[in-house]
Amino acid sequence: GGGQPETVDENLTEITSPIVGTFYATPSPDSDPYVEVGTIVNPQTVVCIIEAMKVLNEIKAETSGTIVELLVTSGQAVEYGQPLFKVKPE
């Protein structure tokens, strides 16, 4: 056996930021992250918070699948449309 590893990059979905603000992976500093690599999400799953002008906005996955990569770190400033997570679709 031992075939080539499959490349799935072109099949991945990105969860992008709908707003400009500050990315937070956890609901509060001493809490667990909303999602991690391996977390299965659906469109209603909250994946992070983005704070904009002192308002905490819960960001939903809006897709179904498994989180395969985290692209930003907690406390990082993000732009509109910036990829936050990579998801392998169900």
WODA-V81507 format. One record per residue. N is the residue number from 1. PHI is phi in radians with two decimals (none if undefined). BURIAL is + if it has 24 or more other C-alpha atoms within 12 Angstrom, else -. D_LAST is the distance of its C-alpha to the last C-alpha in Angstrom with 1 decimal. Layout:
n: [N & N]
phi: [PHI & PHI]
burial: [BURIAL & BURIAL]
d_last: [D_LAST & D_LAST]
This chain:
n: [1 & 2 & 3 & 4 & 5 & 6 & 7 & 8 & 9 & 10 & 11 & 12 & 13 & 14 & 15 & 16 & 17 & 18 & 19 & 20 & 21 & 22 & 23 & 24 & 25 & 26 & 27 & 28 & 29 & 30 & 31 & 32 & 33 & 34 & 35 & 36 & 37 & 38 & 39 & 40 & 41 & 42 & 43 & 44 & 45 & 46 & 47 & 48 & 49 & 50 & 51 & 52 & 53 & 54 & 55 & 56 & 57 & 58 & 59 & 60 & 61 & 62 & 63 & 64 & 65 & 66 & 67 & 68 & 69 & 70 & 71 & 72 & 73 & 74 & 75 & 76 & 77 & 78 & 79 & 80 & 81 & 82 & 83 & 84 & 85 & 86 & 87 & 88 & 89 & 90]
phi: [none & 1.31 & -1.38 & -1.23 & -1.11 & -1.27 & -1.71 & -1.98 & -0.95 & -1.25 & -1.68 & -1.41 & -1.81 & -1.85 & -1.61 & -1.94 & -1.33 & -1.45 & -2.54 & -1.55 & 3.05 & -1.92 & -1.44 & -2.23 & -1.44 & -2.18 & -1.18 & -2.68 & -0.99 & -1.81 & -1.75 & -1.27 & -1.07 & -1.04 & -2.44 & -2.37 & -1.02 & 1.76 & -1.22 & -1.59 & -2.08 & -2.23 & -1.00 & -1.65 & -1.23 & -1.35 & -1.83 & -2.98 & -2.07 & -2.11 & -1.59 & -2.31 & 0.89 & 1.21 & -1.83 & -1.59 & -1.86 & -1.33 & -1.77 & -1.69 & -1.11 & 1.01 & -2.73 & -2.03 & 2.73 & -2.05 & -1.13 & -2.01 & -2.74 & -1.80 & -1.78 & -2.33 & -1.98 & -1.05 & 1.59 & -1.42 & -1.32 & -2.15 & -1.74 & -1.04 & 1.44 & -1.25 & -1.14 & -1.88 & -2.43 & -1.93 & -2.15 & -1.57 & -1.07 & -1.12]
burial: [- & - & - & - & - & - & - & - & - & - & - & - & + & + & + & + & + & + & + & - & + & + & + & + & + & + & + & - & - & - & - & - & - & + & + & + & - & - & + & + & + & - & - & - & - & + & + & + & + & + & + & - & - & - & - & - & + & + & + & + & + & - & + & + & + & + & + & + & - & + & - & + & - & + & - & - & - & + & - & - & - & - & + & + & + & + & + & + & + & -]
d_last: [26.5 & 25.1 & 23.3 & 22.2 & 19.2 & 16.3 & 16.1 & 12.6 & 14.2 & 14.3 & 10.6 & 10.2 & 10.4 & 13.4 & 14.4 & 18.1 & 21.2 & 22.5 & 26.0 & 28.4 & 29.1 & 28.8 & 25.4 & 25.3 & 22.6 & 24.4 & 26.0 & 29.3 & 30.7 & 30.9 & 27.5 & 24.2 & 21.6 & 19.2 & 16.3 & 16.5 & 14.7 & 12.3 & 12.0 & 9.0 & 9.5 & 9.5 & 11.8 & 14.8 & 14.4 & 17.4 & 16.7 & 20.3 & 23.7 & 25.5 & 29.2 & 31.1 & 34.8 & 34.8 & 32.1 & 28.9 & 25.9 & 22.7 & 19.8 & 16.6 & 13.1 & 13.0 & 9.3 & 6.1 & 4.5 & 7.1 & 10.6 & 12.0 & 15.2 & 17.7 & 19.9 & 22.7 & 24.8 & 26.2 & 29.3 & 28.5 & 29.4 & 26.7 & 27.2 & 25.7 & 22.6 & 22.4 & 19.1 & 18.5 & 15.2 & 12.7 & 9.0 & 6.6 & 3.8 & 0.0]
